[in-house]
Amino acid sequence: MAGIPQIKIVFDRRKKASAVNPGTVEIEVSYNRERVRLSTGVAVLKQQWSGKEVVNHPQADHLNEQIRRVYDGIHEKMSSIASTKGEYDLSLLKKVKKTKLQGSSASFLDWLEERIDMRPVTESTRKQHKVMLNCLRDFGLIRFFSDLTPKNIRLWDDFIRKRVTAQASVHGYHKRLKPYIVEAIQFEKLESNPYDGMRISRGKSEGIKFLTEEERDRVEALELYGMTEKVRDMFIFSCYTGLAYSDLVKIKKSDVFRQGEDYCIRDKRMKTGMPYTIVLLPKAIAILKKYNYNLNLMSNQKCNDQLKIIANLASLHINLTMHVGRHTFATWALTKGVGIETVSKMLAHSNVAMTEKYAHVLQTSVIQGFGKLK
């Protein structure tokens, strides 16, 4: 006989806990040189853990009760997986690693992760929601439904502001959380909305950032090599097509077709599902051919990092990102006299009102009016 299983509480096994980053609390089961670890759904800062329990935490009693419930649940499970010979098969415990153990359903973050995975949104939007979830995990004070209080929401707001500076970005985190708060109330997991009576400002828009025709040509003329050249070409392709990063990286050779003398692409936007048809201008098709019709060359983040270098080389005083390419195409088309309804279709906007923001920036009608007066 190999003895009896050893069950213990383990904190911060991955050695990530600090004064600002939480460490996880797990239950470790050891038997016959085999180990299985199961999450308790609890994570606290280094100074909030002592011995085998949570301390110096506003919800310490609640979190310790959560840990005890999971610990007791595993003890009960052990008796059910023992064989008639008194031996234990820990592989049976592994099968319940991702299931809800007794009491763990009180974890708001586990529930939130499930709802994010189930939400009918695009993968790019789902990724943004996961960023919000990870921010909550790092914050550490909102773990359970009982933690969703106006005070903790305000403290989370302070925490977010240490990560991002723009008020619009701060507002974005709250905007992504709010629908799930409403769902939690509908599922009777919350009695009231912690955002009631609280207003999170959207902040002032910095306006649409775009390059003039001369600035775009300056970027295009740079002599670059390697990774920086690839990113510049992806950006210029966006300037000549109006395609967002998520749409241009999924182009395949089979998406391109001939219509008369023109090369065209017909597809649906990744973000909205809106269909679009574009004609590939000579410089755009040249870039596609250069990379064998595959522009999935770099992640969006790495592209934006390289574009900072490119902006400096081109003496541009703007925070250059891949999306600036789409804005550049829109404003370029309007200044060349393309009608706003046509530009709207080129960008696959769901309505013309979305396109009008470019005309507002350019004040196209005002400029045309003065042109007539001349």
Phi, psi and omega per residue, in radians:
M1 nan 2.465 -3.028
A2 -1.622 0.242 3.134
G3 1.542 -2.866 -3.113
I4 -1.947 2.669 -3.141
P5 -1.124 2.528 3.062
Q6 -1.806 2.172 -3.116
I7 -2.061 2.169 -3.137
K8 -2.502 2.779 3.110
I9 -1.575 2.269 -3.110
V10 -2.133 2.239 3.113
F11 -1.924 2.333 3.015
D12 0.976 0.900 3.132
R13 -1.044 -0.553 -3.099
R14 -1.529 0.022 3.083
K15 1.021 0.827 3.131
K16 -1.902 -0.212 -3.043
A17 -1.190 2.458 3.068
S18 -2.652 -2.915 3.136
A19 -1.234 -0.315 -3.119
V20 -2.142 -0.339 -3.136
N21 -1.930 2.237 -3.102
P22 -1.352 2.689 3.014
G23 -1.960 2.635 -3.074
T24 -1.526 2.673 3.069
V25 -1.900 2.173 -3.114
E26 -2.207 2.805 2.995
I27 -1.851 2.155 -3.117
E28 -1.880 2.242 3.110
V29 -1.971 2.137 3.139
S30 -2.052 2.356 3.127
Y31 -2.814 2.192 3.035
N32 0.925 0.872 3.106
R33 1.128 0.350 3.095
E34 -2.146 2.523 3.137
R35 -2.265 2.476 3.038
V36 -2.305 2.312 3.125
R37 -2.041 2.368 -3.120
L38 -2.199 2.390 -3.111
S39 -1.289 2.519 3.039
T40 -1.685 -0.152 -3.070
G41 1.389 0.160 -3.110
V42 -1.955 2.386 3.045
A43 -2.533 2.277 -3.098
V44 -2.404 2.909 3.120
L45 -1.280 2.859 -3.059
K46 -1.021 -0.708 -3.100
Q47 -1.363 -0.071 -3.138
Q48 -1.755 0.232 3.131
W49 -2.273 2.322 3.097
S50 -2.535 2.170 -3.135
G51 1.158 -1.870 -3.137
K52 -2.203 0.422 -3.109
E53 -2.608 2.854 3.119
V54 -1.421 2.377 3.104
V55 -2.364 2.857 3.059
N56 0.920 0.619 3.131
H57 -2.197 2.384 -3.114
P58 -1.027 -0.406 3.130
Q59 -2.022 0.558 -3.052
A60 -0.978 -0.826 -3.124
D61 -1.061 -0.749 -3.129
H62 -1.132 -0.768 -3.119
L63 -1.172 -0.704 3.103
N64 -1.136 -0.637 3.089
E65 -1.140 -0.677 3.099
Q66 -1.056 -0.804 3.139
I67 -1.090 -0.752 -3.139
R68 -1.110 -0.671 -3.133
R69 -1.115 -0.755 3.130
V70 -1.174 -0.727 3.120
Y71 -1.038 -0.830 3.130
D72 -1.152 -0.629 3.126
G73 -1.102 -0.642 3.116
I74 -1.224 -0.693 3.081
H75 -0.999 -0.778 -3.139
E76 -1.134 -0.680 -3.128
K77 -1.146 -0.601 -3.115
M78 -1.043 -0.671 -3.121
S79 -1.160 -0.486 -3.104
S80 -1.452 -0.284 -3.119
I81 -1.796 0.065 3.113
A82 -1.334 2.390 3.113
S83 -1.423 3.020 3.127
T84 -1.129 -0.356 3.117
K85 -1.553 0.051 3.132
G86 1.402 0.332 3.099
E87 -1.780 2.763 -3.052
Y88 -2.127 2.371 3.109
D89 -1.834 1.711 -3.086
L90 -1.198 -0.244 3.090
S91 -1.104 -0.456 3.090
L92 -1.223 -0.527 3.069
L93 -1.231 -0.622 -3.134
K94 -1.042 -0.549 -3.114
K95 -1.189 -0.344 -3.131
V96 -1.847 0.158 -3.118
K97 -0.987 -0.688 -3.056
K98 -1.751 0.122 3.099
T99 -1.610 2.923 -3.140
K100 -1.440 1.958 3.036
L101 -1.342 2.923 -3.086
Q102 -0.940 2.132 3.075
G103 1.572 -0.265 -3.059
S104 -1.323 -0.188 3.108
S105 -1.164 -0.187 3.105
A106 -1.360 -0.101 -3.122
S107 -1.328 2.010 3.118
F108 -1.179 -0.681 -3.080
L109 -1.171 -0.655 3.067
D110 -1.108 -0.772 3.139
W111 -1.114 -0.749 -3.130
L112 -1.078 -0.722 3.128
E113 -1.091 -0.709 3.110
E114 -1.096 -0.767 -3.100
R115 -1.183 -0.621 3.098
I116 -1.114 -0.755 -3.141
D117 -1.129 -0.527 -3.097
M118 -1.531 -0.285 -3.018
R119 -1.175 2.307 -3.106
P120 -1.372 1.330 3.130
V121 -2.275 2.941 3.093
T122 -1.227 2.808 -3.112
E123 -1.140 -0.555 3.110
S124 -1.172 -0.667 3.091
T125 -1.219 -0.709 3.116
R126 -1.055 -0.648 3.124
K127 -1.096 -0.687 3.102
Q128 -1.127 -0.667 3.113
H129 -1.171 -0.610 3.100
K130 -1.186 -0.574 3.070
V131 -1.097 -0.731 3.085
M132 -1.082 -0.748 3.127
L133 -1.082 -0.774 -3.134
N134 -1.143 -0.571 3.081
C135 -1.142 -0.703 3.082
L136 -1.119 -0.700 3.119
R137 -1.080 -0.768 -3.128
D138 -1.181 -0.579 3.136
F139 -1.068 -0.810 2.987
G140 1.531 -0.331 -3.083
L141 -1.622 -0.189 3.086
I142 -2.027 1.725 -3.121
R143 -2.113 -0.609 -3.060
F144 -2.128 2.872 -3.125
F145 -1.021 -0.583 3.140
S146 -1.194 -0.282 3.126
D147 -1.416 -0.193 -3.087
L148 -1.400 1.411 -3.142
T149 -2.083 2.736 3.087
P150 -0.955 -0.663 3.141
K151 -1.085 -0.815 -3.112
N152 -1.205 -0.580 3.066
I153 -1.108 -0.717 3.128
R154 -1.172 -0.672 3.086
L155 -1.170 -0.622 3.076
W156 -1.132 -0.672 3.092
D157 -1.032 -0.759 3.090
D158 -1.082 -0.708 -3.135
F159 -1.099 -0.743 -3.134
I160 -1.081 -0.706 -3.082
R161 -1.131 -0.335 3.064
K162 -1.379 -0.287 -3.126
R163 -1.694 -0.682 -3.104
V164 -2.203 2.685 -3.092
T165 -1.819 -0.599 -3.096
A166 -1.268 2.320 3.124
Q167 -1.085 -0.575 3.116
A168 -1.088 -0.625 3.121
S169 -1.233 -0.710 3.083
V170 -1.045 -0.818 3.133
H171 -1.046 -0.626 -3.117
G172 -1.076 -0.683 3.103
Y173 -1.067 -0.812 -3.128
H174 -1.169 -0.695 -3.127
K175 -1.041 -0.631 -3.114
R176 -1.347 -0.465 3.137
L177 -1.398 -0.633 -2.986
K178 -0.956 -0.747 3.134
P179 -1.051 -0.575 -3.140
Y180 -1.305 -0.516 3.046
I181 -1.112 -0.763 3.107
V182 -1.079 -0.743 3.106
E183 -1.078 -0.723 -3.138
A184 -1.075 -0.652 3.082
I185 -1.170 -0.724 3.129
Q186 -1.112 -0.584 3.111
F187 -1.488 0.109 3.114
E188 1.057 0.550 3.044
K189 -1.632 -0.315 3.074
L190 -2.252 2.529 3.107
E191 -1.609 -0.527 -3.108
S192 -2.487 2.839 -3.113
N193 -1.600 2.073 -3.118
P194 -1.134 -0.239 3.120
Y195 -1.528 -0.111 -3.137
D196 -1.011 2.239 3.130
G197 1.394 0.071 -3.114
M198 -2.008 2.290 3.129
R199 -2.045 2.136 3.086
I200 -1.805 1.951 -3.070
S201 -1.112 2.480 3.074
R202 -1.298 -0.384 -3.090
G203 1.428 2.893 3.137
K204 -1.487 2.327 3.121
S205 -1.214 2.415 3.095
E206 -1.418 -0.005 -3.137
G207 1.476 2.990 -3.108
I208 -1.403 2.261 3.102
K209 -1.703 2.258 3.137
F210 -2.631 2.855 3.092
L211 -1.752 2.528 2.988
T212 -1.275 2.952 -3.139
E213 -1.057 -0.681 -3.133
E214 -1.174 -0.687 3.128
E215 -1.189 -0.713 3.091
R216 -1.052 -0.772 -3.134
D217 -1.122 -0.570 3.126
R218 -1.145 -0.737 3.091
V219 -1.131 -0.729 -3.105
E220 -1.119 -0.541 -3.058
A221 -1.470 -0.136 -3.119
L222 -1.094 2.435 3.046
E223 -1.581 1.862 -3.048
L224 -2.184 2.887 -3.115
Y225 -2.459 2.769 3.022
G226 1.067 -2.400 -3.065
M227 -1.027 -0.721 -3.091
T228 -1.131 -0.665 3.101
E229 -1.120 -0.758 3.139
K230 -1.059 -0.773 -3.128
V231 -1.153 -0.734 3.098
R232 -1.019 -0.752 -3.137
D233 -1.142 -0.695 3.091
M234 -1.090 -0.726 3.136
F235 -1.134 -0.806 -3.136
I236 -1.121 -0.633 3.071
F237 -1.028 -0.720 3.099
S238 -1.132 -0.662 3.128
C239 -1.094 -0.521 -3.098
Y240 -1.718 -0.074 -3.135
T241 -2.172 -0.456 -3.072
G242 1.416 0.125 -3.121
L243 -1.376 2.409 3.053
A244 -1.299 2.853 -3.123
Y245 -0.922 -0.827 -3.060
S246 -1.099 -0.410 -3.133
D247 -1.578 -0.646 -3.086
L248 -1.306 -0.479 -3.126
V249 -1.336 -0.234 -3.135
K250 -1.767 0.137 3.092
I251 -1.163 2.362 3.042
K252 -2.120 2.808 -3.125
K253 -1.028 -0.573 -3.126
S254 -1.212 -0.281 3.120
D255 -1.366 -0.314 -3.068
V256 -1.612 2.290 3.132
F257 -2.380 2.786 3.134
R258 -1.652 2.420 3.015
Q259 -2.342 1.705 -2.999
G260 1.207 -2.174 3.130
E261 -1.640 -0.043 -3.057
D262 -1.690 2.588 2.941
Y263 -1.665 2.341 -3.083
C264 -2.297 2.814 3.011
I265 -2.280 2.321 3.050
R266 -2.145 2.156 -3.066
D267 -2.779 -3.012 3.047
K268 -2.105 2.510 3.130
R269 -1.175 2.399 3.140
M270 -1.088 -0.707 -3.035
K271 -1.255 -0.774 -2.999
T272 -2.002 -0.276 -3.077
G273 1.393 0.067 3.135
M274 -1.238 2.319 3.130
P275 -1.284 2.641 3.080
Y276 -2.582 2.705 3.005
T277 -2.314 2.224 3.114
I278 -2.239 2.610 3.006
V279 -1.667 2.261 -3.136
L280 -1.435 1.970 3.099
L281 -1.138 2.765 -3.053
P282 -0.877 -0.739 -3.118
K283 -1.227 -0.525 3.115
A284 -1.238 -0.802 -3.125
I285 -1.185 -0.526 3.099
A286 -1.124 -0.692 3.110
I287 -1.172 -0.722 3.118
L288 -1.053 -0.801 -3.125
K289 -1.143 -0.627 -3.136
K290 -1.026 -0.612 -3.106
Y291 -1.905 0.405 3.070
N292 0.971 0.743 3.070
Y293 1.061 0.521 3.113
N294 -2.364 1.825 -3.135
L295 -1.792 0.228 3.075
N296 -1.423 1.232 -2.978
L297 -1.796 -0.351 -3.020
M298 -2.786 2.608 3.068
S299 -1.188 2.754 -3.125
N300 -1.034 -0.726 -3.127
Q301 -1.112 -0.770 3.137
K302 -1.169 -0.615 3.064
C303 -1.053 -0.839 -3.111
N304 -1.127 -0.597 3.072
D305 -1.109 -0.788 3.140
Q306 -1.183 -0.566 -3.126
L307 -1.167 -0.441 3.042
K308 -1.127 -0.702 3.097
I309 -1.155 -0.768 -3.122
I310 -1.095 -0.726 3.125
A311 -1.060 -0.699 3.127
N312 -1.162 -0.730 3.129
L313 -1.141 -0.555 -3.127
A314 -1.622 0.106 -3.140
S315 0.984 0.790 3.104
L316 -1.752 2.260 3.136
H317 -1.728 1.181 -3.081
I318 -2.683 2.584 3.049
N319 -1.371 1.605 -3.026
L320 -1.346 2.175 3.076
T321 -2.308 2.957 3.122
M322 -1.041 -0.603 -3.077
H323 -1.254 -0.351 3.059
V324 -1.078 -0.511 3.094
G325 -1.067 -0.751 3.114
R326 -1.121 -0.755 3.112
H327 -1.116 -0.667 -3.132
T328 -1.097 -0.736 3.109
F329 -1.060 -0.811 -3.070
A330 -1.079 -0.826 -3.115
T331 -1.213 -0.617 3.088
W332 -1.078 -0.808 -3.136
A333 -1.068 -0.729 -3.137
L334 -1.156 -0.721 -3.140
T335 -1.190 -0.408 3.106
K336 -1.487 0.029 3.058
G337 1.636 0.113 3.073
V338 -1.211 2.307 -3.092
G339 -1.071 2.598 -3.059
I340 -1.126 -0.571 3.103
E341 -1.155 -0.653 3.131
T342 -1.213 -0.750 3.109
V343 -1.068 -0.653 3.117
S344 -1.050 -0.720 3.118
K345 -1.231 -0.637 3.106
M346 -1.065 -0.662 -3.120
L347 -1.522 -0.065 -3.111
A348 1.024 0.692 3.033
H349 -1.289 2.593 -3.127
S350 -1.318 -0.363 3.051
N351 -2.707 2.802 -3.068
V352 -1.158 -0.474 -3.122
A353 -0.995 -0.590 3.122
M354 -1.165 -0.534 -3.104
T355 -1.441 -0.444 -3.073
E356 -1.082 -0.400 3.136
K357 -1.075 -0.519 3.102
Y358 -1.236 -0.700 3.102
A359 -1.135 -0.619 3.104
H360 -1.117 -0.703 3.133
V361 -1.129 -0.765 -3.086
L362 -1.405 -0.357 -3.010
Q363 0.904 0.842 -3.046
T364 -0.969 -0.798 -3.080
S365 -1.123 -0.615 3.122
V366 -1.145 -0.815 -3.134
I367 -1.084 -0.737 3.121
Q368 -1.125 -0.648 3.122
G369 -1.083 -0.784 3.118
F370 -1.185 -0.532 3.090
G371 -1.084 -0.704 3.119
K372 -1.170 -0.665 3.126
L373 -1.123 -0.571 3.117
K374 -1.101 nan nan
